Amino acid sequence: MTASHVAALTARAQDVSSEIVTDILTLVRHETSSYDLPGLAAGLDVLRELAVHRLGRPDHEHRHPGGDCGDTLTLTYTGTAPGHVALVGHYDTVWPTGTLAGWKQPEASGDGREKLSGPGVFDMKTGLAQGIWALKLARESGAPVPTVTLLFNGDEEIGSLSSRPVIEEVAQKADVTLVLEPTAHGAVKTGRKGTGIFEVTVTGVEAHAGLAPQDGASAITALSEFVVAASGVAAPDKGTTINTGLIKGGSATNVVAGRATASLDIRVSSQAEQDRVDAELDAIQVSDPRVRIEIEHDWNRPPMTLNAASAPLLGLAREVAREQGRDLPDAAVGGASDANFVAALGLPVLCGMGAVGDGAHAQGEFVYPDTVPAQTALVAGLLGRLAEPLEG
């Protein structure tokens, strides 16, 4: 695909930008909370219908049951060239069903720039619509296009517990994976922290708080000591953060607590830090030896870095952006995504290929609709460049 093709794709995306925005709003109006299985099922039906409407029936289609999570849908469109690209995006959101009715539209930015807002519009329903349209524009351009597998999962916001095996299988069959998560203020995401959700259970000895407090060993006191010590394991200068987000414990005010629990959110930038955190948390001791501490280590996503396989892919994306007349920066961010899984396999992946906006997981999240054409054309142009397998 030549520079003139990229220019033509960008112009065409501008021509159909109102239709792309209409599709974005269609997806946003169908609420898909990660915990609302009927809403997720209906939302995935809408997403599938939208893809088929814009692209026609896929050559291969499979809906993978999610069990207690939203289903994962794969749609494969055979290309006219040897390459194979996976476009990955999640349709679940953090917003409870019913949020849309009370959603407040944000004010325009200081320069009067229009904002498009709604639950999940930034993270990440705009990316889903842009991905579908990118394939549509690439196919209609007449240039060679690789085989493309669209993967839509409904459990990313709660850890991709059901969809991870499907994501890894699809990525291993493809030459390249592009994840349609939102950008970092226009930058693609080449680095993401690994995430861990650790459950800490402290078992003490119950006793009457007034009659025989000396016979008790407070699980709450011990857990407090543990939490303070755990915070000291964090190393922000190395990208490692530890947040105790939930604490529960005790049975009554006049009983020395026999049990207490805590949930920790841990973020790391490297495997070395992950190993260090594991070891140092396990080594924490509390003052009362009668108390037992158990830690359930659950590293949900490994750290993502710009691996050797992904560097050439970043270079290709930057070439397409230059042909659009702009630079394409990359960024490392604190959040995790399904791209972490792909990077951990040593496979080429770029994340943050979706929306330009802000406010993920916050009331008033928004996208700038004037960026939709260029972002859509960026993915379309990159698909053209990936008509042949990526060379390292």
LUMTI-812250 format. One record per residue (C-alpha): x, y, z; residue number from 1. Coordinates in pm, 1 decimal, decimal comma, always signed. Each point is the difference from the previous one (the first is absolute). Layout:
<rs>
r c1 X; c2 Y; c3 Z; i NUM
...
</rs>
This chain:
<rs>
r c1 +0,0; c2 +0,0; c3 +0,0; i 1
r c1 +151,7; c2 +329,8; c3 -113,6; i 2
r c1 -10,2; c2 +347,9; c3 +151,2; i 3
r c1 -269,1; c2 +96,8; c3 -250,4; i 4
r c1 -212,6; c2 -290,6; c3 +121,4; i 5
r c1 +36,2; c2 +116,9; c3 +359,7; i 6
r c1 -102,0; c2 +351,4; c3 -102,0; i 7
r c1 -302,0; c2 -140,4; c3 -182,1; i 8
r c1 -95,5; c2 -210,6; c3 +303,2; i 9
r c1 +22,2; c2 +303,1; c3 +226,7; i 10
r c1 -216,8; c2 +205,4; c3 -236,1; i 11
r c1 -253,9; c2 -279,8; c3 -26,6; i 12
r c1 -13,2; c2 -37,8; c3 +378,7; i 13
r c1 -72,1; c2 +370,3; c3 +24,2; i 14
r c1 -285,9; c2 -38,7; c3 -249,0; i 15
r c1 -165,5; c2 -273,0; c3 +207,1; i 16
r c1 +85,7; c2 +137,4; c3 +343,9; i 17
r c1 -364,8; c2 +69,3; c3 +83,5; i 18
r c1 -85,0; c2 -365,3; c3 -67,8; i 19
r c1 +285,6; c2 -117,7; c3 +221,8; i 20
r c1 -121,8; c2 +226,5; c3 +280,8; i 21
r c1 -352,9; c2 -136,3; c3 -46,6; i 22
r c1 +135,8; c2 -351,2; c3 +48,7; i 23
r c1 +190,9; c2 +109,5; c3 +309,7; i 24
r c1 -317,3; c2 +140,8; c3 +152,1; i 25
r c1 -191,2; c2 -317,8; c3 -86,3; i 26
r c1 +248,7; c2 -199,5; c3 +204,2; i 27
r c1 -2,2; c2 +247,2; c3 +290,2; i 28
r c1 -380,2; c2 -4,5; c3 +22,5; i 29
r c1 +11,2; c2 -374,8; c3 +68,6; i 30
r c1 +139,0; c2 -21,2; c3 +352,0; i 31
r c1 +238,6; c2 -288,9; c3 +60,6; i 32
r c1 +108,6; c2 -12,1; c3 +361,3; i 33
r c1 +253,3; c2 -275,4; c3 +67,5; i 34
r c1 -240,7; c2 -145,4; c3 +258,4; i 35
r c1 -323,4; c2 +13,7; c3 -203,5; i 36
r c1 -10,0; c2 -323,6; c3 -200,3; i 37
r c1 -329,2; c2 +74,9; c3 -182,0; i 38
r c1 +126,9; c2 +348,5; c3 -85,8; i 39
r c1 +329,7; c2 -140,9; c3 -124,6; i 40
r c1 -176,6; c2 -259,3; c3 -216,3; i 41
r c1 -226,4; c2 +262,9; c3 -154,2; i 42
r c1 +292,1; c2 +239,8; c3 -48,5; i 43
r c1 +206,4; c2 -265,1; c3 -175,7; i 44
r c1 -294,0; c2 -71,6; c3 -229,7; i 45
r c1 -9,4; c2 +369,3; c3 -91,7; i 46
r c1 +376,2; c2 +5,8; c3 -57,6; i 47
r c1 -14,8; c2 -307,4; c3 -221,8; i 48
r c1 -287,3; c2 +145,1; c3 -203,1; i 49
r c1 +197,0; c2 +319,7; c3 -45,3; i 50
r c1 +307,3; c2 -189,2; c3 -123,9; i 51
r c1 -206,1; c2 -208,5; c3 -242,5; i 52
r c1 -185,4; c2 +309,3; c3 -121,6; i 53
r c1 +324,5; c2 +181,0; c3 -80,7; i 54
r c1 +214,2; c2 -295,8; c3 -111,6; i 55
r c1 -235,5; c2 -273,4; c3 -112,5; i 56
r c1 -11,5; c2 -349,2; c3 +142,1; i 57
r c1 +336,7; c2 -126,6; c3 +124,4; i 58
r c1 +167,6; c2 -304,3; c3 -150,0; i 59
r c1 +37,1; c2 -149,2; c3 +346,6; i 60
r c1 -191,5; c2 +83,2; c3 +316,4; i 61
r c1 +1,4; c2 -140,8; c3 +350,9; i 62
r c1 -164,6; c2 +112,5; c3 +320,4; i 63
r c1 +195,4; c2 -132,2; c3 +296,3; i 64
r c1 -220,8; c2 -38,1; c3 +312,5; i 65
r c1 +123,4; c2 +210,1; c3 +290,0; i 66
r c1 -173,0; c2 -183,9; c3 +283,3; i 67
r c1 -30,6; c2 +257,3; c3 +277,1; i 68
r c1 +156,7; c2 +259,5; c3 -233,1; i 69
r c1 -102,2; c2 +149,6; c3 -331,5; i 70
r c1 +50,0; c2 -214,2; c3 -309,5; i 71
r c1 +292,8; c2 +48,7; c3 -237,2; i 72
r c1 -76,7; c2 +33,9; c3 -371,2; i 73
r c1 +248,7; c2 -58,6; c3 -281,6; i 74
r c1 -78,0; c2 +103,0; c3 -357,6; i 75
r c1 +255,5; c2 -79,8; c3 -270,5; i 76
r c1 -1,4; c2 +169,9; c3 -341,1; i 77
r c1 +227,3; c2 -163,8; c3 -255,5; i 78
r c1 +231,9; c2 +249,3; c3 -168,2; i 79
r c1 +148,1; c2 +39,6; c3 -344,2; i 80
r c1 +358,6; c2 -30,7; c3 +125,2; i 81
r c1 +196,4; c2 -246,8; c3 +215,8; i 82
r c1 +10,7; c2 +197,7; c3 +326,7; i 83
r c1 -225,9; c2 -56,9; c3 +301,1; i 84
r c1 -82,6; c2 +271,7; c3 +253,8; i 85
r c1 -202,3; c2 -27,0; c3 +321,6; i 86
r c1 -202,9; c2 +305,6; c3 +105,2; i 87
r c1 -86,5; c2 -38,5; c3 +368,6; i 88
r c1 -240,7; c2 +201,3; c3 +210,9; i 89
r c1 -229,8; c2 -42,8; c3 +299,9; i 90
r c1 -364,1; c2 +99,2; c3 +5,3; i 91
r c1 -54,7; c2 -16,5; c3 +376,3; i 92
r c1 +20,6; c2 +318,4; c3 +205,9; i 93
r c1 +48,9; c2 +87,0; c3 +365,8; i 94
r c1 -333,7; c2 +180,0; c3 +13,1; i 95
r c1 -300,3; c2 -161,5; c3 +175,4; i 96
r c1 -311,0; c2 -46,4; c3 -211,7; i 97
r c1 -217,7; c2 +311,4; c3 +29,1; i 98
r c1 +292,3; c2 +244,4; c3 +3,6; i 99
r c1 -90,3; c2 +137,0; c3 -343,0; i 100
r c1 -329,9; c2 +147,4; c3 +120,6; i 101
r c1 +173,7; c2 +235,1; c3 +243,5; i 102
r c1 +308,9; c2 +73,3; c3 -206,2; i 103
r c1 +101,9; c2 +365,7; c3 -5,5; i 104
r c1 +155,3; c2 +132,7; c3 -318,2; i 105
r c1 +332,5; c2 +180,8; c3 +54,6; i 106
r c1 +55,3; c2 +356,1; c3 -104,3; i 107
r c1 +194,5; c2 +70,1; c3 -318,4; i 108
r c1 +373,0; c2 +39,4; c3 +44,7; i 109
r c1 +151,2; c2 +342,8; c3 +44,4; i 110
r c1 +60,3; c2 +36,9; c3 -371,7; i 111
r c1 -362,3; c2 -85,0; c3 -75,3; i 112
r c1 +90,0; c2 -344,9; c3 -127,3; i 113
r c1 -295,6; c2 -238,9; c3 -10,0; i 114
r c1 -9,6; c2 -298,3; c3 +235,5; i 115
r c1 -197,8; c2 -320,9; c3 -36,7; i 116
r c1 -80,3; c2 -153,2; c3 +339,3; i 117
r c1 -174,0; c2 -304,8; c3 +142,3; i 118
r c1 +75,7; c2 -305,8; c3 +213,4; i 119
r c1 +265,2; c2 -200,9; c3 -182,5; i 120
r c1 +38,5; c2 +240,0; c3 -291,9; i 121
r c1 +372,0; c2 +45,3; c3 +68,5; i 122
r c1 +69,7; c2 -339,1; c3 +155,1; i 123
r c1 -61,2; c2 -135,9; c3 -250,2; i 124
r c1 -300,4; c2 +3,3; c3 -230,9; i 125
r c1 +145,3; c2 +263,7; c3 -229,9; i 126
r c1 +293,4; c2 -232,7; c3 -63,7; i 127
r c1 -238,2; c2 -283,6; c3 -91,2; i 128
r c1 -181,7; c2 +209,3; c3 -258,5; i 129
r c1 +324,2; c2 +142,2; c3 -138,0; i 130
r c1 +142,1; c2 -351,7; c3 -38,3; i 131
r c1 -300,1; c2 -120,7; c3 -198,0; i 132
r c1 +12,3; c2 +305,5; c3 -223,9; i 133
r c1 +376,9; c2 -27,5; c3 -45,1; i 134
r c1 -42,4; c2 -346,3; c3 -147,7; i 135
r c1 -288,8; c2 +121,6; c3 -213,0; i 136
r c1 +201,0; c2 +290,6; c3 -142,8; i 137
r c1 +307,8; c2 -215,8; c3 -59,4; i 138
r c1 -204,3; c2 -259,2; c3 -189,4; i 139
r c1 -176,6; c2 +264,0; c3 -207,0; i 140
r c1 +325,7; c2 +173,5; c3 -92,7; i 141
r c1 +95,4; c2 -264,4; c3 -255,4; i 142
r c1 +343,7; c2 -52,7; c3 +154,8; i 143
r c1 +106,4; c2 -344,2; c3 +126,5; i 144
r c1 -142,6; c2 -73,1; c3 +342,9; i 145
r c1 +102,7; c2 -271,9; c3 +245,9; i 146
r c1 -235,7; c2 -246,2; c3 +160,3; i 147
r c1 -142,2; c2 +168,4; c3 +308,3; i 148
r c1 -146,7; c2 -160,3; c3 +310,1; i 149
r c1 -213,2; c2 +228,1; c3 +214,0; i 150
r c1 -9,9; c2 -109,7; c3 +363,7; i 151
r c1 -254,5; c2 +155,2; c3 +233,8; i 152
r c1 +9,8; c2 -106,5; c3 +366,8; i 153
r c1 -236,0; c2 +86,0; c3 +282,7; i 154
r c1 +217,6; c2 -42,0; c3 +308,6; i 155
r c1 +309,4; c2 +217,5; c3 -43,0; i 156
r c1 -94,9; c2 +239,5; c3 +277,6; i 157
r c1 -12,0; c2 -288,4; c3 +250,5; i 158
r c1 +321,5; c2 -170,5; c3 -109,3; i 159
r c1 -87,6; c2 -185,1; c3 -325,2; i 160
r c1 -43,2; c2 -315,0; c3 +206,1; i 161
r c1 -199,9; c2 -179,8; c3 -269,0; i 162
r c1 +137,6; c2 +162,0; c3 -314,1; i 163
r c1 +374,4; c2 -22,7; c3 +65,9; i 164
r c1 +44,3; c2 -345,3; c3 -159,5; i 165
r c1 -190,3; c2 +115,7; c3 -308,8; i 166
r c1 +207,7; c2 +317,8; c3 -26,8; i 167
r c1 +324,3; c2 -194,8; c3 +26,1; i 168
r c1 -114,7; c2 -257,4; c3 -256,6; i 169
r c1 -105,5; c2 +266,4; c3 -250,3; i 170
r c1 +322,4; c2 +197,6; c3 +51,4; i 171
r c1 +211,7; c2 -309,4; c3 -57,8; i 172
r c1 -174,3; c2 -65,3; c3 -331,5; i 173
r c1 +35,2; c2 +361,0; c3 -117,7; i 174
r c1 +315,5; c2 +177,5; c3 -114,1; i 175
r c1 -84,9; c2 +316,4; c3 +193,2; i 176
r c1 -249,7; c2 +109,7; c3 +265,5; i 177
r c1 -140,4; c2 +351,9; c3 +22,8; i 178
r c1 -192,7; c2 +78,0; c3 +317,6; i 179
r c1 -265,4; c2 +268,1; c3 -45,1; i 180
r c1 +23,0; c2 +141,6; c3 +352,1; i 181
r c1 -2,0; c2 +380,8; c3 +28,6; i 182
r c1 +318,4; c2 +193,4; c3 -66,4; i 183
r c1 +206,3; c2 +181,4; c3 +259,8; i 184
r c1 -94,1; c2 +349,4; c3 -119,8; i 185
r c1 +67,3; c2 -108,1; c3 -358,1; i 186
r c1 +298,9; c2 -224,7; c3 +73,6; i 187
r c1 -1,7; c2 -373,0; c3 -60,1; i 188
r c1 +72,4; c2 -208,5; c3 +308,2; i 189
r c1 +314,6; c2 -210,9; c3 -12,5; i 190
r c1 +43,6; c2 -48,8; c3 +373,6; i 191
r c1 -252,5; c2 -102,7; c3 +263,2; i 192
r c1 +41,5; c2 -105,7; c3 +358,0; i 193
r c1 -66,3; c2 -351,9; c3 +115,6; i 194
r c1 -284,3; c2 -26,4; c3 +247,0; i 195
r c1 -59,0; c2 -213,6; c3 +304,7; i 196
r c1 -301,6; c2 -32,7; c3 +227,4; i 197
r c1 +117,2; c2 -156,5; c3 +324,0; i 198
r c1 -238,6; c2 -125,8; c3 +266,0; i 199
r c1 +140,1; c2 +3,5; c3 +353,3; i 200
r c1 -170,7; c2 -205,2; c3 +270,5; i 201
r c1 +101,7; c2 +44,1; c3 +362,5; i 202
r c1 -111,8; c2 -249,7; c3 +263,6; i 203
r c1 +32,2; c2 +100,8; c3 +362,7; i 204
r c1 -142,0; c2 -121,3; c3 +331,3; i 205
r c1 -338,7; c2 +119,7; c3 +119,3; i 206
r c1 -51,7; c2 +103,8; c3 +361,5; i 207
r c1 -228,0; c2 +222,3; c3 +206,8; i 208
r c1 +128,8; c2 +355,0; c3 -41,5; i 209
r c1 -90,0; c2 +94,2; c3 +359,0; i 210
r c1 +38,8; c2 -315,4; c3 +206,9; i 211
r c1 +309,2; c2 -162,2; c3 -155,2; i 212
r c1 +154,9; c2 +217,0; c3 -271,6; i 213
r c1 +341,3; c2 -151,8; c3 +72,3; i 214
r c1 -128,9; c2 -335,9; c3 -121,1; i 215
r c1 -73,3; c2 +142,5; c3 -344,2; i 216
r c1 +219,8; c2 +67,4; c3 -300,0; i 217
r c1 -160,2; c2 +266,7; c3 -213,0; i 218
r c1 -12,6; c2 -75,1; c3 -369,9; i 219
r c1 -87,3; c2 +363,9; c3 -64,4; i 220
r c1 +305,9; c2 +130,6; c3 +184,4; i 221
r c1 +219,4; c2 -247,0; c3 -184,3; i 222
r c1 -153,6; c2 +89,9; c3 -333,8; i 223
r c1 +62,5; c2 +368,0; c3 +72,8; i 224
r c1 +365,6; c2 -79,3; c3 +59,1; i 225
r c1 +11,5; c2 -201,9; c3 -320,6; i 226
r c1 -158,1; c2 +278,6; c3 -207,8; i 227
r c1 +250,4; c2 +256,3; c3 +127,5; i 228
r c1 +287,7; c2 -237,7; c3 -74,4; i 229
r c1 -140,1; c2 -80,7; c3 -344,3; i 230
r c1 -10,5; c2 +367,6; c3 -89,9; i 231
r c1 +372,7; c2 +8,1; c3 +69,4; i 232
r c1 +57,0; c2 -268,2; c3 -264,0; i 233
r c1 -119,3; c2 +241,1; c3 -269,1; i 234
r c1 +270,2; c2 +164,7; c3 -209,8; i 235
r c1 -155,1; c2 +283,2; c3 -201,8; i 236
r c1 +339,6; c2 +87,8; c3 -149,2; i 237
r c1 -1,2; c2 -347,7; c3 -158,5; i 238
r c1 -365,3; c2 +23,1; c3 -102,7; i 239
r c1 -124,1; c2 -222,0; c3 +282,5; i 240
r c1 -310,3; c2 +106,9; c3 +190,1; i 241
r c1 -198,3; c2 -182,5; c3 +268,0; i 242
r c1 -347,6; c2 +112,9; c3 +99,4; i 243
r c1 -208,3; c2 -162,5; c3 +271,7; i 244
r c1 -346,7; c2 +65,8; c3 -135,7; i 245
r c1 -226,3; c2 -216,5; c3 +216,0; i 246
r c1 +13,9; c2 -110,1; c3 +365,4; i 247
r c1 -249,8; c2 -211,3; c3 +192,7; i 248
r c1 +22,6; c2 -156,0; c3 +342,6; i 249
r c1 -133,7; c2 -76,1; c3 +344,1; i 250
r c1 -336,5; c2 -119,1; c3 +124,1; i 251
r c1 -94,3; c2 +245,5; c3 +278,4; i 252
r c1 +144,5; c2 +297,0; c3 +184,3; i 253
r c1 +37,6; c2 -199,3; c3 +323,2; i 254
r c1 +183,2; c2 -290,4; c3 -165,3; i 255
r c1 +371,1; c2 -7,0; c3 -77,3; i 256
r c1 -9,8; c2 -55,9; c3 -376,0; i 257
r c1 +68,5; c2 -355,1; c3 -105,9; i 258
r c1 +1,2; c2 +67,8; c3 -373,0; i 259
r c1 +74,8; c2 +287,7; c3 -237,3; i 260
r c1 +58,7; c2 +25,6; c3 -373,5; i 261
r c1 +143,3; c2 +252,9; c3 -241,2; i 262
r c1 +13,1; c2 +36,2; c3 -378,5; i 263
r c1 +311,5; c2 +156,3; c3 -151,3; i 264
r c1 +39,0; c2 +147,0; c3 -348,4; i 265
r c1 +362,7; c2 -31,5; c3 -111,6; i 266
r c1 +159,4; c2 +146,9; c3 -312,8; i 267
r c1 +349,6; c2 -83,5; c3 -125,4; i 268
r c1 +201,8; c2 +93,8; c3 -307,3; i 269
r c1 +228,3; c2 -303,4; c3 -17,9; i 270
r c1 +19,1; c2 -368,9; c3 +77,8; i 271
r c1 +282,9; c2 +72,2; c3 +242,6; i 272
r c1 -225,8; c2 +229,4; c3 +202,2; i 273
r c1 -277,2; c2 -258,2; c3 -6,8; i 274
r c1 +237,0; c2 -258,2; c3 +146,9; i 275
r c1 +123,7; c2 +246,0; c3 +263,7; i 276
r c1 -352,3; c2 +93,5; c3 +109,6; i 277
r c1 -96,6; c2 -366,7; c3 +32,5; i 278
r c1 +300,0; c2 -74,5; c3 +219,5; i 279
r c1 -20,8; c2 +310,1; c3 +221,2; i 280
r c1 -372,9; c2 -26,7; c3 +67,5; i 281
r c1 +43,1; c2 -363,7; c3 +99,4; i 282
r c1 +279,0; c2 +101,7; c3 +238,8; i 283
r c1 -206,9; c2 +253,3; c3 +197,3; i 284
r c1 -23,7; c2 -85,1; c3 +371,1; i 285
r c1 -244,0; c2 +144,6; c3 +254,0; i 286
r c1 +52,6; c2 +52,3; c3 +372,6; i 287
r c1 -230,7; c2 -273,1; c3 +132,3; i 288
r c1 +130,6; c2 -347,5; c3 -88,3; i 289
r c1 -342,1; c2 -156,3; c3 +64,8; i 290
r c1 -136,6; c2 +160,4; c3 -316,4; i 291
r c1 +11,4; c2 -184,6; c3 -332,7; i 292
r c1 +26,1; c2 +193,2; c3 -328,0; i 293
r c1 -85,9; c2 -156,5; c3 -335,0; i 294
r c1 +53,9; c2 +182,4; c3 -329,6; i 295
r c1 -165,8; c2 -104,4; c3 -324,1; i 296
r c1 +229,6; c2 +125,0; c3 -276,2; i 297
r c1 -199,4; c2 +66,8; c3 -316,9; i 298
r c1 +197,4; c2 +169,4; c3 -275,2; i 299
r c1 -274,9; c2 +69,5; c3 -249,9; i 300
r c1 +211,5; c2 +149,4; c3 -277,5; i 301
r c1 +375,1; c2 -9,4; c3 -60,0; i 302
r c1 +187,1; c2 +326,2; c3 -68,0; i 303
r c1 +6,3; c2 +117,9; c3 -360,0; i 304
r c1 +306,2; c2 +158,9; c3 -156,1; i 305
r c1 +95,4; c2 +84,1; c3 -356,9; i 306
r c1 +146,3; c2 -337,0; c3 -91,8; i 307
r c1 +221,9; c2 -67,4; c3 -300,5; i 308
r c1 -293,1; c2 -138,3; c3 -196,9; i 309
r c1 -208,1; c2 +316,1; c3 +49,2; i 310
r c1 +265,0; c2 +261,6; c3 -83,7; i 311
r c1 -32,1; c2 -43,4; c3 -379,9; i 312
r c1 -378,2; c2 +21,8; c3 +35,0; i 313
r c1 +32,8; c2 +333,1; c3 +179,4; i 314
r c1 +223,2; c2 +118,1; c3 -285,0; i 315
r c1 -264,0; c2 -93,2; c3 -258,5; i 316
r c1 -272,5; c2 +180,3; c3 +194,7; i 317
r c1 +218,3; c2 +311,4; c3 +13,4; i 318
r c1 +54,0; c2 -15,7; c3 -376,3; i 319
r c1 -375,8; c2 -2,2; c3 -56,6; i 320
r c1 -46,2; c2 +290,8; c3 +242,1; i 321
r c1 +270,7; c2 +203,1; c3 -177,8; i 322
r c1 -181,6; c2 -56,9; c3 -326,7; i 323
r c1 -304,0; c2 +149,7; c3 +171,4; i 324
r c1 +211,8; c2 +303,1; c3 +83,9; i 325
r c1 +44,3; c2 -62,3; c3 +371,7; i 326
r c1 +233,2; c2 -156,4; c3 +252,1; i 327
r c1 -94,0; c2 -307,4; c3 +200,4; i 328
r c1 +151,3; c2 -6,7; c3 +349,6; i 329
r c1 -4,2; c2 -306,0; c3 +221,6; i 330
r c1 -46,7; c2 -19,6; c3 +374,8; i 331
r c1 +22,2; c2 -231,7; c3 +298,2; i 332
r c1 -303,4; c2 +15,3; c3 +232,1; i 333
r c1 -99,2; c2 -135,4; c3 +338,6; i 334
r c1 -309,8; c2 -189,7; c3 -109,2; i 335
r c1 -6,8; c2 -348,7; c3 -148,0; i 336
r c1 -184,8; c2 -143,3; c3 -298,5; i 337
r c1 -28,6; c2 -315,8; c3 -207,5; i 338
r c1 +314,2; c2 +112,0; c3 -183,1; i 339
r c1 +195,2; c2 -109,5; c3 +308,8; i 340
r c1 -87,1; c2 -361,7; c3 -75,6; i 341
r c1 +120,1; c2 +25,0; c3 -360,3; i 342
r c1 +324,2; c2 +176,8; c3 +87,9; i 343
r c1 +77,7; c2 -262,9; c3 +262,7; i 344
r c1 -4,9; c2 -261,9; c3 -276,6; i 345
r c1 +273,0; c2 +194,5; c3 -182,5; i 346
r c1 -237,4; c2 +83,1; c3 -285,5; i 347
r c1 -30,9; c2 +334,7; c3 -184,6; i 348
r c1 -271,0; c2 +220,3; c3 +145,6; i 349
r c1 -94,2; c2 +367,0; c3 +20,6; i 350
r c1 -256,5; c2 +129,4; c3 +247,3; i 351
r c1 -183,2; c2 +330,5; c3 +13,4; i 352
r c1 -104,2; c2 -2,4; c3 -365,6; i 353
r c1 -345,6; c2 +135,7; c3 +80,2; i 354
r c1 -157,0; c2 +318,7; c3 +129,5; i 355
r c1 +152,1; c2 +338,5; c3 +76,1; i 356
r c1 -160,1; c2 +151,2; c3 +307,2; i 357
r c1 +23,2; c2 -34,0; c3 +376,7; i 358
r c1 -171,4; c2 -103,4; c3 +322,0; i 359
r c1 +10,1; c2 -379,1; c3 -9,4; i 360
r c1 -210,6; c2 -143,9; c3 +284,7; i 361
r c1 -106,9; c2 +351,0; c3 +102,5; i 362
r c1 -331,8; c2 +178,5; c3 -23,2; i 363
r c1 +18,1; c2 +210,9; c3 -313,2; i 364
r c1 +241,8; c2 -219,5; c3 -197,4; i 365
r c1 +11,3; c2 +133,0; c3 -353,1; i 366
r c1 +154,2; c2 -15,5; c3 -345,6; i 367
r c1 +74,5; c2 +274,2; c3 -248,3; i 368
r c1 -211,7; c2 -84,9; c3 -306,2; i 369
r c1 +226,5; c2 +205,4; c3 -226,1; i 370
r c1 +274,7; c2 -260,3; c3 +58,6; i 371
r c1 -212,3; c2 -296,9; c3 -107,5; i 372
r c1 +82,1; c2 +17,5; c3 -374,5; i 373
r c1 +377,9; c2 +15,7; c3 +44,8; i 374
r c1 +2,9; c2 -278,3; c3 +258,8; i 375
r c1 -216,6; c2 -221,5; c3 -218,5; i 376
r c1 +219,6; c2 +65,4; c3 -302,6; i 377
r c1 +313,5; c2 -70,3; c3 +204,8; i 378
r c1 -119,7; c2 -354,1; c3 +69,0; i 379
r c1 -123,1; c2 -40,6; c3 -357,3; i 380
r c1 +335,1; c2 +113,0; c3 -138,1; i 381
r c1 +187,7; c2 -228,1; c3 +234,6; i 382
r c1 -212,8; c2 -294,1; c3 -112,3; i 383
r c1 +114,4; c2 +74,5; c3 -354,1; i 384
r c1 +362,9; c2 +1,5; c3 +109,5; i 385
r c1 -56,7; c2 -335,2; c3 +170,2; i 386
r c1 -127,8; c2 -171,0; c3 -313,0; i 387
r c1 +331,9; c2 -183,6; c3 +12,7; i 388
r c1 +122,8; c2 -160,2; c3 +324,5; i 389
r c1 +199,8; c2 +237,5; c3 +218,6; i 390
r c1 +376,9; c2 -41,2; c3 -19,3; i 391
r c1 +208,6; c2 +57,2; c3 +309,4; i 392
</rs>
